[in-house]
């Protein structure tokens, strides 16, 4: 089987539908060539003696088969020696480069030709192209007439390039181990390592620590460990920044990394240096879908501010109100937080659904790209399309949640590309069916999850083998997928259709919305405003009851007693001290917290100056924060913090936060106010703190009035 035929077969198996024109354009060949390839594939299907057939529907081609038959066919391919995967010219060059990067010593042209199964002349031509690639990677290919070739350069750069090349070869969305066969590139690269053993070790660590990685994160860590072992065995150790190592030792996942390292050392009889332990920890921290917590990044407030701005700006662009979606806010903060670790440490994140995301959420993608610059400025680099696509998925999931949120049975969702995609599948399922979703898991967790579970159906975005019935769907749940699911439910006499099922009772929020509309119809304006004010109280009461604890408004944490106007300060230290003392007097912080506010500016620089003339000094919650509070000090004479772009600072807002989220609503309101010129004028013209406080209350009332 040649390269083109292998890609066509993979497309049929994992995408089910093919369009002839698309594949003609992809390969630059005629329709006759594609049809010949399909005939060859059909012969393989015939030889397998399985109930699988290729169906033609005009210009589209389908693979008609059950999940069971597809899994049997995959096993048949594995066992059939005549069906071998052949490299494309581009893949071959990358494979040669990987071999050179992994080599302990010089490699001859004849050795490379033998490994790639091509002629010496082809290798010489490939080497010329490889040299062009290496010019941008800061490593060089050295040659010797008698010895062969060898790659020189920093170990960290070599590993980054190896990982990048390997990830290019990862097959779509289904777990790397399944396709690391002897005749694949991954099989050739890791031929001396038992990847299944490493996979087992990572799974044990997941179980022991209760942290579950997505399949993408799982595969990424698997690749990293495999590459590290091969490099160590060839005598190449990596350097790790000692200050960063001291920082990440405080992370909860450091213990998980040590656990993984100890098992690897025991099972593979290899010693992993502390530097390798550091990189494993970074991989665990840098996976945004990991179900667990790392400590707050030092500039956590800035992350929350840029996330809030992105939500507001994208919402304005799309004319959708995202501001009340706490899951979106928290998801973006978590993603950006871990993205910083990835960017700082040159870690690669690929999104295998990038093309599909652009096709399904192009408007959201455009809006995010338009307003991504504050985040790029914050992380001091360009955000890749792969990272942007994950942000888009968070917004896409929010849109799906807004369309309809429903309840109900016994369905497990298997999704390999992360929680953003899983949420889209989940929300769209809920639009069409009453299902009880018992879990949303990655491919590699399936075996572990099946034992002890009772399921009616598994809905999966990837091919699986299971003792339970399963139906494979697109990550975006197409209309055809919905039809297939309805057919399955009807055939099995499952009453899951929304129109027949028991409808969800009216939510309190829906009832309040109707009352708000009635208030708008009131003739008496004073009565209308009073009615809305009272309804808001009811709304917040139910939010507090049903969401555990309502996040306080800005007016509830920035009260009159925490405002001081036209204060005389000689420098930034005195300004921060003044804002901190207001928090201390309100019993929001300890004295030590004020010292930490000042120390944070010394240690991390003037990052607290978040916009023109505004600073929000703060410290980490564990440094003495007692309860949520925001103070305001306006300065008679502005002072410099050392931020060339935004100095001098005239308005200092001290912040006390007890955790990562309770203050989010108040902070979000403050960020909105900081974009209103009238707010600054109100502060400048105020004769007393009560005037500033009243302005904030009126601002909140205006927001609530637009309902």
Helices and strands as residue ranges (DSSP letters): H 3-15, E 17-19, H 20-27, H 31-47, E 53-57, E 60-64, H 67-79, H 89-102, H 109-116, H 120-134, E 140-144, E 148-152, H 155-169, G 177-179, H 185-189, H 195-209, H 215-233, H 242-248, H 253-268, H 274-285, H 300-318, H 326-344, H 354-360, H 362-370, H 373-379, H 385-403, E 411-414, H 419-432, E 437-441, G 443-445, H 446-450, E 457-460, E 470-472, H 479-491, H 508-520, H 525-546, H 554-557, G 560-562, E 563-567, H 572-585, H 591-604, E 609-611, E 614-615, G 621-623, E 629-639, E 649-656, H 664-673, H 677-685, H 689-705
